[in-house]
Amino acid sequence: MTGTESTQWEKALALQDHGQALAAVKELRELGRRLVRQRQDLAGILETARQLFGLYDHGTALNLLDASVRLAGKQPALLVRLTMLLMTEGRYAEAARFAREALVQGKSESIVDVDARLLLAECQERTGHSDEAASLTEEILKTHSASIPAHRLKAVLLRRQGKPQAALEVLRDLLKKGGPPHWETCRAWFELGQVQDQLGDYAAAWQSWITARQFHEASIDWNVRRSQAKHVWNHVRSLHRSLDGDHLARWCSRDQEDGNPASGPRLAVLTGHPRSGTTLLEQALDAHSGIVSMEETTLFTSNVYRPLFQHGPQGTTPAQRLDAMPERERQHWRRQYRGLSRLVLGQESGSRLVLDKNPDLLQLLPAWVRIFPEARVIVMLRDPRDLLVSMFSQALPPNHTAWSYRTPEAAAEMVSLRLGLWHHLRRSLPAHAFHEVRYERLVADFAGETGKVLGCLGFTPEPATLRPEVHSRQKTVRSPTYAAVQSPVHSRAVARWRNYSRWLAPLMKTLRPAIRGLGYGEAEME
């Protein structure tokens, strides 16, 4: 971009950086229209679309991607690039459309053909079309028998069909040599661990998850990830340590609640440590006719929390910053959030309650309740030992979160930290402001526990809320637990940690405060 377009781009970025996300969307929409009219700057159109995706204006961003194809022609390489962009944004159905077109256009280009088939297979697996995903995978392996991602995807499909032994055979021969340092090799080793876990070979599974982390690309700068993690958690610690005894009580007092219907639809947040069962409960609540859910966005983190503290007054603690917030500023953040939430949902919520399901909001709750004192807080709890096993066994992209769970010791520290923050908060939050749900009780009495949550939110159960697996198959679930919630509710993951007690034993000192604080099996810790 050059000239006027470059100036408008910089203006949009500055607006977003300073907490004016809705104004940034307006600028980017105009910039996109201008670039399309000029019919020259394809890179600028794609970058504008990417930025709009980040601001949840998916409709405009998708229109820009379609415009880029019209302007540049149906180039297979471009179509593959757009497919990858959409997959990054969790738009698997739209990504599949571009991947199919790439296959039609790229038959003479073997690399594009294979890439498009792999991406389409991944999209179809994510959206529940497992038969087509399996067929595409077999087609790839006929011509590229050493393809690591194709073998991994085939193993995933077999494991989910209840055929772990067949899945093991698919991966075992492939991984004897280890594979090259690459994200796909890393994912394959993580999948091998999941297969071994299903087969009951827990020692092999634990070792596979450790080995997987050794296959990240050598070019990844883990020092940067470590610095990012340190920056994030230093601020979170500062926020929580700066709270005094009555901050939360004052912010959440009933006379602070916004009862004016004109202020927008009702709001609730569903949070908890990642892998605590939030997706399962969210699918049940989203199935209710009076509730609509937003799933794991960075809306609040990126467009409220970050600019609020990044550009706020200096020389104050985070709690003081929140406490001294003028009412006009609080209303500004509410408007930004609600405006962006409409973009996330792609529709008006009407009279329905908007549910923001996001594990990351657990550590940001003080800021959340200061801005939304009327919103109900639903917190999922799960045995810290099960959380550790679940997090350590996941293939996390090489970001600051992956750094925080890089070893069993680091994972134990992070689980203890995040749960410790909630243990501290719940002693100060007024009882009317939050409701706790234990994963173990939820899966044992799904109807009863879900009914309690609905009652807390002012609703009565509906038949659809008792079948979250049915609801989840009717939408694209972007959470890493997308496959698990498509199965009927079960308790197989309860006390999974016992299978790994041998490797958890050295971590008990770190986990003990969280286990005791949340009332989980103290007598079983040793």
TAZIDA-V529595 format. One record per residue. N is the residue number from 0. RES is the residue in three letters. SS is DSSP state (~ for helix, > for strand, _ for the rest). PHI is phi in degrees with one decimal (999 if undefined). OMEGA is omega in whole degrees, 0 to 359 (none if undefined). Layout:
N:RES:SS:PHI:OMEGA
N:RES:SS:PHI:OMEGA
This chain:
0:MET:_:999:180
1:THR:_:-134.5:172
2:GLY:~:59.0:184
3:THR:~:-59.4:182
4:GLU:~:-65.3:179
5:SER:~:-63.3:179
6:THR:~:-63.6:180
7:GLN:~:-66.8:176
8:TRP:~:-60.1:180
9:GLU:~:-64.1:178
10:LYS:~:-63.6:180
11:ALA:~:-62.3:180
12:LEU:~:-63.3:180
13:ALA:~:-66.0:178
14:LEU:~:-61.4:179
15:GLN:~:-63.5:181
16:ASP:~:-60.8:182
17:HIS:_:-99.5:173
18:GLY:_:81.7:178
19:GLN:_:-113.4:187
20:ALA:~:-62.8:181
21:LEU:~:-66.0:176
22:ALA:~:-67.6:177
23:ALA:~:-63.7:177
24:VAL:~:-59.3:180
25:LYS:~:-60.0:179
26:GLU:~:-64.2:182
27:LEU:~:-68.8:176
28:ARG:~:-62.4:179
29:GLU:~:-65.0:179
30:LEU:~:-61.9:179
31:GLY:~:-60.6:179
32:ARG:~:-60.6:182
33:ARG:~:-65.9:181
34:LEU:~:-65.5:178
35:VAL:~:-66.3:179
36:ARG:~:-62.7:182
37:GLN:~:-74.4:172
38:ARG:_:60.5:185
39:GLN:_:-125.3:191
40:ASP:_:-94.0:181
41:LEU:~:-63.4:180
42:ALA:~:-61.1:179
43:GLY:~:-64.9:178
44:ILE:~:-62.3:181
45:LEU:~:-66.2:180
46:GLU:~:-69.3:176
47:THR:~:-65.1:177
48:ALA:~:-60.6:180
49:ARG:~:-59.9:180
50:GLN:~:-67.0:178
51:LEU:~:-68.5:173
52:PHE:~:-58.8:180
53:GLY:~:-63.6:178
54:LEU:_:-102.4:173
55:TYR:_:71.0:173
56:ASP:_:-87.9:187
57:HIS:~:-65.6:181
58:GLY:~:-61.0:179
59:THR:~:-65.3:180
60:ALA:~:-62.0:179
61:LEU:~:-64.5:177
62:ASN:~:-61.7:179
63:LEU:~:-68.2:177
64:LEU:~:-64.5:177
65:ASP:~:-62.1:179
66:ALA:~:-64.7:180
67:SER:~:-64.0:178
68:VAL:~:-70.5:178
69:ARG:~:-63.5:184
70:LEU:~:-76.8:185
71:ALA:~:-92.7:186
72:GLY:_:85.6:183
73:LYS:_:-82.4:179
74:GLN:_:-75.9:182
75:PRO:~:-55.0:181
76:ALA:~:-64.1:178
77:LEU:~:-65.9:180
78:LEU:~:-63.0:176
79:VAL:~:-65.1:179
80:ARG:~:-61.2:179
81:LEU:~:-68.0:177
82:THR:~:-59.6:180
83:MET:~:-64.8:178
84:LEU:~:-61.6:181
85:LEU:~:-67.6:177
86:MET:~:-64.9:177
87:THR:~:-59.9:181
88:GLU:_:-87.3:180
89:GLY:_:75.4:181
90:ARG:_:-99.2:190
91:TYR:~:-70.4:180
92:ALA:~:-65.3:178
93:GLU:~:-68.3:178
94:ALA:~:-61.5:180
95:ALA:~:-61.0:179
96:ARG:~:-62.4:180
97:PHE:~:-70.0:179
98:ALA:~:-64.3:178
99:ARG:~:-62.6:180
100:GLU:~:-66.9:177
101:ALA:~:-62.2:178
102:LEU:~:-65.6:179
103:VAL:~:-65.5:186
104:GLN:~:-85.3:190
105:GLY:_:-111.7:183
106:LYS:_:-61.7:182
107:SER:_:-87.8:182
108:GLU:_:-112.3:189
109:SER:~:-61.2:182
110:ILE:~:-65.2:179
111:VAL:~:-61.7:182
112:ASP:~:-60.1:180
113:VAL:~:-67.3:180
114:ASP:~:-59.1:181
115:ALA:~:-64.5:179
116:ARG:~:-65.0:178
117:LEU:~:-61.7:181
118:LEU:~:-65.5:178
119:LEU:~:-64.2:178
120:ALA:~:-60.8:178
121:GLU:~:-62.6:179
122:CYS:~:-62.0:182
123:GLN:~:-68.0:176
124:GLU:~:-65.7:181
125:ARG:~:-67.7:183
126:THR:_:-98.3:173
127:GLY:_:87.3:179
128:HIS:_:-95.0:189
129:SER:~:-68.3:181
130:ASP:~:-64.7:179
131:GLU:~:-67.4:178
132:ALA:~:-59.5:179
133:ALA:~:-65.1:180
134:SER:~:-63.2:179
135:LEU:~:-63.5:180
136:THR:~:-62.7:179
137:GLU:~:-64.5:178
138:GLU:~:-60.6:180
139:ILE:~:-65.5:184
140:LEU:~:-68.1:177
141:LYS:~:-64.9:183
142:THR:~:-106.8:181
143:HIS:_:-133.7:189
144:SER:_:-67.1:181
145:ALA:_:-100.4:183
146:SER:_:-62.9:180
147:ILE:~:-65.8:180
148:PRO:~:-62.7:179
149:ALA:~:-67.5:177
150:HIS:~:-63.0:180
151:ARG:~:-61.2:182
152:LEU:~:-64.6:177
153:LYS:~:-61.2:179
154:ALA:~:-65.0:177
155:VAL:~:-57.6:182
156:LEU:~:-64.0:179
157:LEU:~:-65.9:180
158:ARG:~:-61.4:181
159:ARG:~:-74.3:174
160:GLN:_:-87.2:182
161:GLY:_:80.0:180
162:LYS:_:-122.2:185
163:PRO:~:-64.9:181
164:GLN:~:-65.8:177
165:ALA:~:-64.7:178
166:ALA:~:-63.5:179
167:LEU:~:-61.8:181
168:GLU:~:-65.0:179
169:VAL:~:-62.7:186
170:LEU:~:-93.6:189
171:ARG:~:-63.1:181
172:ASP:~:-65.6:182
173:LEU:~:-63.7:188
174:LEU:~:-96.2:177
175:LYS:_:-57.8:180
176:LYS:_:-90.3:176
177:GLY:_:92.1:183
178:GLY:_:86.2:180
179:PRO:_:-75.1:175
180:PRO:_:-64.5:185
181:HIS:_:-164.3:180
182:TRP:~:-58.7:180
183:GLU:~:-68.7:175
184:THR:~:-65.6:178
185:CYS:~:-56.9:180
186:ARG:~:-62.4:181
187:ALA:~:-64.3:178
188:TRP:~:-66.9:176
189:PHE:~:-62.9:179
190:GLU:~:-64.5:176
191:LEU:~:-56.7:178
192:GLY:~:-62.9:178
193:GLN:~:-64.6:178
194:VAL:~:-64.1:181
195:GLN:~:-64.0:176
196:ASP:~:-62.2:180
197:GLN:~:-65.0:179
198:LEU:_:-82.4:179
199:GLY:_:86.0:178
200:ASP:_:-93.2:190
201:TYR:~:-71.2:178
202:ALA:~:-63.9:178
203:ALA:~:-66.6:180
204:ALA:~:-62.4:180
205:TRP:~:-59.6:180
206:GLN:~:-67.5:179
207:SER:~:-64.1:180
208:TRP:~:-70.0:175
209:ILE:~:-70.1:180
210:THR:~:-62.0:182
211:ALA:~:-53.6:184
212:ARG:~:-68.9:179
213:GLN:~:-83.4:184
214:PHE:~:-107.6:170
215:HIS:_:-63.6:180
216:GLU:_:-60.4:182
217:ALA:_:-64.4:183
218:SER:_:-76.0:181
219:ILE:_:-67.8:179
220:ASP:_:-90.8:182
221:TRP:~:-70.7:175
222:ASN:~:-63.6:178
223:VAL:~:-66.2:179
224:ARG:~:-62.1:178
225:ARG:~:-63.7:179
226:SER:~:-63.6:178
227:GLN:~:-63.7:179
228:ALA:~:-62.6:180
229:LYS:~:-62.6:180
230:HIS:~:-62.7:182
231:VAL:~:-60.9:187
232:TRP:~:-78.4:173
233:ASN:~:-64.0:180
234:HIS:~:-69.3:179
235:VAL:~:-61.6:178
236:ARG:~:-60.0:180
237:SER:~:-61.6:178
238:LEU:~:-59.3:185
239:HIS:~:-72.7:180
240:ARG:~:-70.2:182
241:SER:_:-83.5:178
242:LEU:_:-70.1:173
243:ASP:_:-99.2:189
244:GLY:_:-62.9:186
245:ASP:_:-116.7:179
246:HIS:~:-55.2:185
247:LEU:~:-65.4:180
248:ALA:~:-62.4:179
249:ARG:~:-69.5:182
250:TRP:~:-66.2:184
251:CYS:_:-104.4:180
252:SER:_:-63.0:186
253:ARG:~:-61.7:180
254:ASP:~:-76.8:175
255:GLN:~:-91.3:184
256:GLU:_:-71.3:180
257:ASP:_:-87.5:181
258:GLY:_:-91.5:182
259:ASN:_:-74.7:180
260:PRO:~:-56.9:181
261:ALA:~:-69.7:181
262:SER:~:-74.7:177
263:GLY:_:122.0:181
264:PRO:_:-66.8:177
265:ARG:_:-63.9:189
266:LEU:>:-140.7:174
267:ALA:>:-144.8:176
268:VAL:>:-121.1:175
269:LEU:>:-114.8:186
270:THR:>:-142.6:183
271:GLY:>:153.8:177
272:HIS:_:-59.0:175
273:PRO:_:-51.4:180
274:ARG:_:75.1:180
275:SER:_:-95.4:179
276:GLY:_:108.1:182
277:THR:~:-63.1:181
278:THR:~:-66.6:178
279:LEU:~:-59.9:180
280:LEU:~:-67.4:180
281:GLU:~:-61.2:180
282:GLN:~:-63.8:178
283:ALA:~:-66.3:181
284:LEU:~:-68.8:180
285:ASP:~:-66.1:178
286:ALA:_:-73.5:181
287:HIS:_:-74.6:183
288:SER:_:-66.4:182
289:GLY:_:-100.3:185
290:ILE:>:-132.8:172
291:VAL:>:-131.7:189
292:SER:>:-110.6:167
293:MET:>:-104.1:187
294:GLU:>:-108.6:169
295:GLU:_:47.2:172
296:THR:_:-95.5:171
297:THR:_:-103.9:185
298:LEU:~:-54.0:183
299:PHE:~:-69.8:183
300:THR:~:-61.3:188
301:SER:~:-83.4:190
302:ASN:~:-113.3:173
303:VAL:~:-126.8:187
304:TYR:~:-62.3:184
305:ARG:~:-62.9:181
306:PRO:~:-66.1:179
307:LEU:~:-58.3:182
308:PHE:~:-91.4:183
309:GLN:~:-68.3:184
310:HIS:_:-117.4:179
311:GLY:_:-81.8:179
312:PRO:_:-58.7:179
313:GLN:_:-90.8:174
314:GLY:_:82.7:177
315:THR:_:-122.8:175
316:THR:_:-76.0:178
317:PRO:~:-56.4:180
318:ALA:~:-66.7:177
319:GLN:~:-64.2:178
320:ARG:~:-58.8:180
321:LEU:~:-68.2:185
322:ASP:~:-65.5:183
323:ALA:_:-88.7:183
324:MET:_:-61.4:178
325:PRO:_:-64.7:181
326:GLU:~:-61.0:180
327:ARG:~:-64.5:177
328:GLU:~:-71.3:178
329:ARG:~:-59.8:178
330:GLN:~:-66.6:177
331:HIS:~:-61.8:181
332:TRP:~:-65.7:177
333:ARG:~:-63.8:180
334:ARG:~:-65.3:178
335:GLN:~:-60.7:181
336:TYR:~:-62.0:184
337:ARG:~:-68.0:177
338:GLY:~:-64.4:178
339:LEU:~:-69.5:180
340:SER:~:-65.0:176
341:ARG:~:-64.4:177
342:LEU:~:-68.3:179
343:VAL:~:-58.9:183
344:LEU:~:-73.9:182
345:GLY:_:70.8:182
346:GLN:_:-166.3:172
347:GLU:_:-78.0:181
348:SER:_:-78.8:181
349:GLY:_:61.6:180
350:SER:_:-89.2:182
351:ARG:_:-71.8:173
352:LEU:>:-73.9:177
353:VAL:>:-94.6:180
354:LEU:>:-106.1:176
355:ASP:>:-97.0:180
356:LYS:>:-94.5:185
357:ASN:_:-161.1:178
358:PRO:~:-57.9:184
359:ASP:~:-65.2:180
360:LEU:~:-74.2:179
361:LEU:~:-57.1:182
362:GLN:_:-80.5:181
363:LEU:_:-105.0:186
364:LEU:~:-57.3:178
365:PRO:~:-57.2:178
366:ALA:~:-68.9:180
367:TRP:~:-60.1:185
368:VAL:~:-72.1:175
369:ARG:~:-68.8:183
370:ILE:~:-87.8:181
371:PHE:_:-124.8:183
372:PRO:_:-64.9:181
373:GLU:_:-82.1:185
374:ALA:_:-75.6:175
375:ARG:>:-81.6:181
376:VAL:>:-109.9:176
377:ILE:>:-108.2:184
378:VAL:>:-116.8:175
379:MET:>:-87.4:175
380:LEU:>:-117.1:177
381:ARG:_:-152.3:180
382:ASP:_:-50.2:182
383:PRO:~:-54.5:180
384:ARG:~:-68.4:176
385:ASP:~:-67.8:177
386:LEU:~:-61.5:181
387:LEU:~:-62.4:180
388:VAL:~:-61.4:182
389:SER:~:-65.2:180
390:MET:~:-68.8:183
391:PHE:~:-68.3:183
392:SER:_:-90.4:184
393:GLN:_:-97.1:176
394:ALA:_:-82.2:180
395:LEU:_:-89.7:176
396:PRO:_:-55.4:186
397:PRO:_:-73.5:179
398:ASN:_:-119.6:184
399:HIS:~:-68.9:176
400:THR:~:-68.4:177
401:ALA:~:-59.3:178
402:TRP:~:-61.3:183
403:SER:~:-67.9:180
404:TYR:_:-120.7:190
405:ARG:_:-71.1:180
406:THR:_:-134.6:176
407:PRO:~:-56.9:180
408:GLU:~:-66.1:179
409:ALA:~:-65.8:179
410:ALA:~:-62.7:179
411:ALA:~:-62.9:179
412:GLU:~:-64.2:182
413:MET:~:-70.4:177
414:VAL:~:-59.5:181
415:SER:~:-64.1:180
416:LEU:~:-63.9:185
417:ARG:~:-65.6:179
418:LEU:~:-72.0:177
419:GLY:~:-64.2:177
420:LEU:~:-61.4:179
421:TRP:~:-68.2:179
422:HIS:~:-56.7:178
423:HIS:~:-72.7:184
424:LEU:~:-65.3:188
425:ARG:_:-68.9:176
426:ARG:_:-78.8:181
427:SER:_:-108.2:180
428:LEU:_:-71.8:175
429:PRO:_:-60.1:185
430:ALA:~:-60.0:183
431:HIS:~:-72.8:189
432:ALA:~:-87.3:186
433:PHE:>:-144.5:177
434:HIS:>:-141.6:179
435:GLU:>:-95.5:175
436:VAL:>:-130.5:176
437:ARG:>:-93.9:181
438:TYR:~:-55.3:184
439:GLU:~:-62.4:178
440:ARG:~:-75.2:181
441:LEU:~:-61.1:183
442:VAL:~:-75.9:178
443:ALA:~:-79.3:180
444:ASP:_:-139.5:187
445:PHE:~:-62.9:181
446:ALA:~:-62.7:182
447:GLY:~:-66.6:183
448:GLU:~:-70.3:177
449:THR:~:-65.3:177
450:GLY:~:-60.9:178
451:LYS:~:-64.1:179
452:VAL:~:-64.3:179
453:LEU:~:-60.4:178
454:GLY:~:-62.5:177
455:CYS:~:-60.2:182
456:LEU:~:-89.9:178
457:GLY:_:92.4:182
458:PHE:_:-125.0:171
459:THR:_:-109.2:182
460:PRO:_:-61.7:172
461:GLU:_:-125.7:181
462:PRO:~:-53.0:183
463:ALA:~:-64.2:183
464:THR:~:-71.2:180
465:LEU:~:-90.5:181
466:ARG:_:-127.4:183
467:PRO:~:-61.8:181
468:GLU:~:-66.6:178
469:VAL:~:-68.8:180
470:HIS:~:-62.9:184
471:SER:~:-66.8:179
472:ARG:_:-76.1:182
473:GLN:_:-96.4:182
474:LYS:_:-148.7:175
475:THR:_:-93.3:178
476:VAL:_:-91.4:186
477:ARG:_:-89.0:180
478:SER:_:-65.4:175
479:PRO:_:-58.0:180
480:THR:_:-93.0:184
481:TYR:_:-56.6:183
482:ALA:_:-73.3:184
483:ALA:~:-63.6:184
484:VAL:~:-78.6:176
485:GLN:~:-88.7:176
486:SER:_:-105.7:176
487:PRO:_:-55.7:182
488:VAL:_:-59.9:180
489:HIS:_:-144.6:182
490:SER:_:-114.1:184
491:ARG:_:-64.7:182
492:ALA:_:-87.7:178
493:VAL:_:-71.8:180
494:ALA:_:58.5:175
495:ARG:~:-61.1:183
496:TRP:~:-58.3:181
497:ARG:~:-58.6:179
498:ASN:~:-65.5:185
499:TYR:~:-120.7:184
500:SER:~:-59.0:179
501:ARG:~:-59.0:183
502:TRP:~:-89.9:177
503:LEU:~:-83.9:185
504:ALA:~:-51.9:180
505:PRO:~:-68.4:184
506:LEU:~:-99.3:187
507:MET:~:-64.1:179
508:LYS:~:-61.6:179
509:THR:~:-72.0:184
510:LEU:~:-82.3:188
511:ARG:~:-53.9:180
512:PRO:~:-58.5:180
513:ALA:~:-69.9:180
514:ILE:~:-63.0:180
515:ARG:~:-69.2:184
516:GLY:~:-61.8:181
517:LEU:_:-98.3:174
518:GLY:_:76.5:180
519:TYR:_:-103.1:166
520:GLY:_:32.1:182
521:GLU:~:-58.0:183
522:ALA:~:-70.1:183
523:GLU:~:-100.5:188
524:MET:_:-74.7:188
525:GLU:_:-76.3:none
